[in-house]
Amino acid sequence: MRKRVMWIDIARGIAMLSVIVGHSLFYYVSSDVGRYIYAFHMPIFFILSGYLYREKAYAKELKGAAKNLLLPYYATCLVMIAVFFVAQLKTPWLVNYPASFSDLVSAIFYGIGADSRLPFPAHVDSIGAIWFLLAMAIALQLFNLIIVFTKRLKSKRLVRVFIICLLAILGKLIATNWLLPLSLNAALFSLVFLYIGYLLQEQQLLEDISWKIFIVALFSWGLAASNQMFLLVSVGASDTLLAILGAVGGSIVVIKLSQLIATKKVVDSTLGTFGRLSIIVLCFHDVDLTYSQVPQMIMAADFTQNLIVKIIIVNLYRLIIPVLAVLLVPRIPGVRSLYLNRQYPFLKRKPDLVVKKKTN
C-alpha cells in the first residue's frame, strides 16, 4: 500500500471542512465567502486524485472505484433509506424528503447533486453531496482509459489535452439543458482537474511551492471568486476558463497552507484524520444535510437576531455527525468495510505459504 502523505490528507481535511461550511451558509452562499469556497472545494479532490494517479489495468481501476467509491455511495443510500422511514414518523427534527419512497429510489439511481435539469417533462430529486463519489468513479475510469490508450503515441500530451478538453466541453454544453445520470456532466468536466493534477505530479510542482507561485495562485483564486460562482456539481460558471483558473489557484493555496500545517504537530493530526477519512465525513455529512431540520430550527430561533452568530452555531452543529462517524465507523467491523474497504476488506487475502524443503 502506498505510504500516505500528510499534507495531502490535511488538504483534503481543509476541503471537507470547506464543503461543510459551504453547505451551511444559508443566505450567504453567493457571498464572497461562498464564492471563495465553491471555487476550489470540489475541484481540489480531483486535482489531488490526478496528482496521486498511477496507471492501472482497466479491470483493476474499475474494481478500485467499485470498492472505494461506489460501495460507500450505496451504503450511504441505505442509511438514507432508513432515515427516510424514520422521518415518516413526523419527527420534528427530521425533514420528510423526498416526497415519496419512489422519489428517493429515483434520486439514488439517477445520482445528481443539484436540482434536476432535464430536456423532458420530469423531475428527479437531488441525492446530495455524495454525487461526488459517482463523478469521481466515472472520471477515474475515463482518465485511466485516456492515459493508457495514448501512452505509446509520440504526441500523447497533445492528444490527451484534445480528448480531455473535448469531453469537458461536451459535459459543460450538455449541462445547460440536461444534467445527465450519475453526475456524468461533472465527471466529464472534472477530467480537466484530474489532468492538471497529473501534470503537476509529473513536473513535481507541488512538492515545493514557491511563494511567487503562491501569490499568483492567490490572485487567480481571488480573481475568479470575486467575479463568479462556480458550481462543479452542475458545471455552472459564466466564464469556464476563469473557473478553472480559480479552482487551480485556490487548490494550490490550500496545498501550500497544508504543507505548512504539516510541520505543526498541534493541528496536523486532526485535519489529517478528517482528510484521511474524508469519504466517511462526506457521506454522513450528506445524511445530516439531507434530513436534519436542526439548522433550520437554529436559524428560526429568537435567541439572537445576528445571522452570522446563528450560521456559526449551525456550522458547529454540522460537525457533530461527521465527527461521530469518524470516531465510530472505523471501529465497527463490517460497517468500516463499506467505507474503508482498502484498509478493511471483507475478505482478507491469505498470506502465501512458503514451503521450505528440509535438507539433511
C-alpha positions in Angstrom: 0.0 0.0 0.0 1.3 3.5 -0.9 2.6 5.5 2.1 0.2 8.4 2.9 1.4 11.9 2.5 0.4 14.1 5.5 -0.1 17.3 3.6 -2.4 15.6 1.1 -4.6 14.4 4.0 -4.5 17.9 5.5 -5.5 19.5 2.2 -8.4 17.0 2.0 -9.4 17.8 5.5 -9.5 21.5 4.8 -11.5 20.9 1.7 -14.0 18.7 3.6 -14.4 21.4 6.3 -15.0 23.9 3.4 -17.7 21.6 2.0 -19.5 21.6 5.3 -19.2 25.3 5.7 -20.3 25.9 2.1 -23.4 23.9 2.7 -24.3 25.8 5.8 -24.1 29.4 4.7 -27.8 29.8 4.1 -28.4 33.4 2.7 -24.7 33.9 2.3 -24.0 31.1 -0.2 -23.4 33.6 -3.0 -21.4 35.9 -0.8 -17.7 36.4 -1.1 -17.1 33.6 1.4 -19.3 31.2 -0.6 -17.7 32.1 -3.9 -14.2 31.5 -2.5 -15.2 28.1 -1.0 -17.1 26.8 -4.1 -14.2 27.9 -6.3 -12.0 25.1 -5.1 -13.6 22.8 -2.5 -14.7 20.1 -5.1 -12.0 20.6 -7.8 -9.2 20.1 -5.3 -10.2 16.5 -4.7 -9.9 15.8 -8.4 -6.6 17.7 -8.6 -5.2 15.6 -5.7 -6.5 12.4 -7.3 -4.8 13.3 -10.5 -1.6 14.0 -8.6 -1.8 10.5 -7.0 -2.8 8.7 -10.1 -0.9 5.7 -11.2 -1.7 3.9 -14.5 -3.7 0.7 -13.9 -5.2 -2.1 -15.9 -8.8 -1.3 -16.8 -10.3 -4.1 -14.6 -8.2 -3.0 -11.6 -9.2 0.6 -11.9 -12.9 -0.4 -12.2 -12.5 -2.7 -9.2 -10.9 0.0 -7.1 -13.6 2.5 -8.0 -16.3 0.0 -7.1 -14.9 -0.8 -3.7 -13.7 2.6 -2.7 -16.3 5.0 -4.2 -19.4 3.1 -5.3 -19.6 0.9 -2.2 -19.7 4.0 0.1 -22.2 5.6 -2.1 -24.7 2.8 -2.0 -24.0 2.1 1.7 -24.9 5.8 2.4 -28.0 5.4 0.3 -29.1 2.5 2.6 -28.6 4.8 5.6 -30.7 7.5 3.8 -33.5 5.0 3.2 -33.5 4.1 6.9 -33.6 7.8 7.9 -36.4 8.4 5.3 -38.7 5.9 7.0 -37.9 7.4 10.5 -38.8 10.8 9.0 -42.2 9.4 8.1 -43.0 9.3 11.8 -43.2 13.1 11.7 -40.2 13.6 13.9 -39.8 17.4 14.3 -36.0 17.4 13.8 -36.1 15.4 10.5 -37.1 16.6 7.1 -39.6 14.5 5.2 -37.6 14.3 1.9 -38.2 13.3 -0.8 -41.9 13.3 -1.1 -42.2 9.5 -1.6 -40.0 6.4 -1.4 -40.1 6.0 -5.2 -38.7 9.5 -5.5 -35.9 8.6 -3.2 -35.1 5.4 -5.2 -35.1 7.5 -8.4 -32.7 10.0 -6.7 -30.4 7.2 -5.7 -30.2 5.6 -9.1 -30.1 8.9 -11.1 -27.4 10.3 -8.9 -27.2 14.0 -9.3 -26.4 16.6 -6.6 -28.4 19.5 -7.9 -32.0 20.3 -8.9 -32.9 18.3 -11.9 -32.4 19.8 -15.3 -34.0 17.6 -17.9 -34.9 18.0 -21.6 -38.2 16.3 -21.0 -41.1 16.9 -18.5 -39.9 15.0 -15.4 -38.3 15.7 -12.1 -35.6 13.9 -10.2 -34.6 14.9 -6.6 -31.0 15.5 -5.7 -29.1 12.8 -3.8 -27.0 15.5 -2.2 -23.2 15.7 -1.7 -22.4 12.1 -2.5 -22.9 12.9 -6.2 -19.1 13.4 -5.9 -18.5 9.7 -5.4 -20.2 8.8 -8.7 -18.5 11.6 -10.6 -15.1 10.6 -9.3 -15.7 6.9 -10.1 -16.6 7.7 -13.7 -13.9 10.4 -14.2 -11.2 8.0 -13.0 -12.3 5.3 -15.4 -12.3 7.7 -18.3 -9.0 9.3 -17.3 -7.3 5.9 -16.9 -8.6 4.9 -20.3 -7.2 8.0 -21.9 -3.8 7.7 -20.3 -3.4 4.0 -21.2 -4.8 4.5 -24.7 -2.4 7.3 -25.6 0.7 6.3 -23.8 2.5 5.0 -26.9 1.7 8.0 -29.1 4.5 10.4 -29.9 2.3 13.4 -29.3 0.5 11.9 -26.4 0.2 15.1 -24.4 -1.4 17.0 -27.3 -3.8 14.1 -27.9 -4.7 13.9 -24.2 -5.4 17.7 -24.0 -7.6 17.4 -27.1 -9.6 14.5 -25.8 -10.0 15.9 -22.3 -11.0 19.3 -23.5 -13.5 17.9 -25.9 -15.1 15.8 -23.2 -15.1 18.7 -20.8 -16.7 21.0 -23.3 -19.3 18.3 -24.1 -20.1 17.9 -20.4 -20.5 21.7 -20.0 -22.6 22.2 -23.1 -25.0 19.3 -22.2 -25.3 20.6 -18.6 -27.0 23.8 -19.9 -30.1 21.7 -20.7 -29.6 18.3 -19.2 -27.9 17.1 -16.0 -27.0 13.5 -17.1 -27.4 10.5 -14.8 -24.6 9.6 -12.4 -23.3 13.2 -12.4 -21.8 12.5 -15.8 -21.5 16.2 -16.7 -19.4 16.9 -13.6 -17.3 13.7 -14.3 -16.6 14.8 -17.9 -15.6 18.3 -16.8 -13.5 17.1 -13.9 -11.2 15.3 -16.3 -9.6 18.8 -16.7 -8.7 18.8 -13.0 -7.5 15.2 -12.9 -5.1 16.0 -15.8 -3.9 19.2 -14.2 -3.1 17.2 -11.0 -1.4 14.6 -13.2 0.8 17.2 -14.9 1.6 18.8 -11.5 2.9 15.5 -10.3 4.7 14.7 -13.5 6.6 18.0 -13.2 6.9 17.7 -9.4 5.5 21.2 -9.0 3.6 20.7 -5.7 6.4 19.3 -3.6 8.0 22.7 -3.0 5.6 25.5 -4.0 7.5 28.8 -4.1 6.0 32.0 -2.6 5.9 33.5 -6.1 3.6 30.7 -7.3 1.6 31.0 -4.1 0.9 34.7 -4.7 0.0 34.1 -8.4 -2.4 31.3 -7.2 -3.9 33.5 -4.6 -4.5 36.2 -7.1 -6.1 33.7 -9.6 -8.3 32.4 -6.9 -9.4 35.9 -5.8 -10.0 37.0 -9.4 -12.3 34.0 -10.1 -14.1 34.1 -6.8 -14.8 37.9 -7.0 -16.3 37.6 -10.4 -18.5 34.5 -10.4 -19.8 31.4 -8.5 -18.5 28.1 -9.7 -20.7 25.0 -9.1 -18.9 21.9 -10.3 -21.9 19.8 -9.5 -23.8 21.3 -12.4 -20.8 22.7 -14.2 -22.2 26.1 -13.6 -19.9 29.1 -14.4 -20.3 32.1 -16.6 -16.6 32.0 -17.5 -15.4 28.5 -17.7 -11.7 29.3 -18.2 -11.8 31.7 -15.2 -13.5 28.9 -13.1 -10.6 26.5 -14.0 -8.0 29.2 -13.2 -9.7 29.9 -9.8 -10.0 26.2 -8.9 -6.3 25.6 -9.6 -5.3 28.7 -7.8 -7.4 28.0 -4.8 -6.2 24.4 -4.7 -2.5 25.5 -4.8 -3.1 28.0 -2.0 -4.7 25.3 0.2 -2.0 22.8 -0.7 0.7 25.3 0.3 -1.1 26.0 3.6 -1.4 22.3 4.2 2.3 21.8 3.7 3.0 24.5 6.3 0.4 23.0 8.7 2.1 19.5 8.3 5.1 20.9 10.1 3.0 21.9 13.1 2.1 18.9 15.2 -0.7 20.7 17.1 -3.3 20.6 14.3 -1.9 18.3 11.6 -3.3 15.1 13.1 -6.9 16.4 13.4 -7.0 17.8 9.9 -5.1 14.8 8.6 -7.7 12.4 10.2 -10.5 14.4 8.6 -8.8 14.2 5.3 -7.8 10.5 5.5 -11.4 9.6 6.4 -12.9 12.2 4.1 -15.3 9.7 2.5 -16.9 9.0 5.9 -17.1 12.7 6.6 -18.7 13.4 3.2 -21.2 10.5 3.4 -22.5 11.2 6.9 -22.5 15.0 6.3 -24.8 14.3 3.3 -27.2 12.3 5.5 -27.3 15.2 8.0 -27.5 17.7 5.2 -30.5 16.0 3.6 -32.6 15.1 6.6 -31.7 17.2 9.6 -34.1 20.0 10.5 -31.9 21.3 13.3 -30.1 24.0 11.2 -33.4 25.5 10.1 -34.6 25.4 13.8 -31.4 27.2 14.8 -31.9 29.9 12.1 -35.6 30.3 13.1 -34.9 30.6 16.9 -35.1 34.0 18.5 -32.1 33.8 20.9 -30.4 36.3 18.7 -31.0 38.4 15.6 -27.4 38.2 14.5 -27.4 35.8 11.4 -23.7 35.4 11.5 -23.8 34.0 15.0 -26.6 31.6 14.0 -24.6 30.4 11.0 -21.6 29.8 13.2 -23.7 27.7 15.5 -25.1 25.8 12.5 -21.6 25.1 11.3 -20.6 23.8 14.8 -23.7 21.6 14.8 -22.9 20.3 11.2 -19.6 18.9 12.6 -21.2 16.7 15.2 -22.5 13.9 12.9 -19.3 13.7 10.7 -17.1 13.7 13.8 -19.1 11.0 15.4 -18.9 9.0 12.2 -15.1 9.4 12.0 -14.8 8.2 15.6 -17.2 5.2 15.3 -17.2 3.9 11.7 -13.6 2.7 11.7 -14.2 0.8 14.9 -17.3 -1.1 13.7 -16.5 -4.4 11.8 -18.5 -4.8 8.6 -19.6 -1.1 8.6 -16.0 0.0 8.3 -15.5 -2.3 5.3 -18.3 -0.4 3.5 -16.5 2.9 3.8 -12.8 1.9 4.2 -12.6 -1.2 2.1 -9.0 -0.6 1.1 -7.9 -0.9 4.8 -10.7 -3.3 5.9 -11.6 -5.6 3.1 -14.5 -8.0 3.7 -12.2 -10.9 2.7 -8.6 -10.7 3.8 -6.1 -12.2 1.5 -4.4 -15.2 2.9 -0.6 -14.9 3.1 1.3 -17.0 0.6 2.7 -20.1 2.2 6.3 -20.8 1.5 7.2 -24.4 1.9 10.9 -25.0 2.7 12.4 -28.3 1.9 14.3 -29.8 4.7 17.9 -30.5 4.0 20.0 -33.0 5.8 
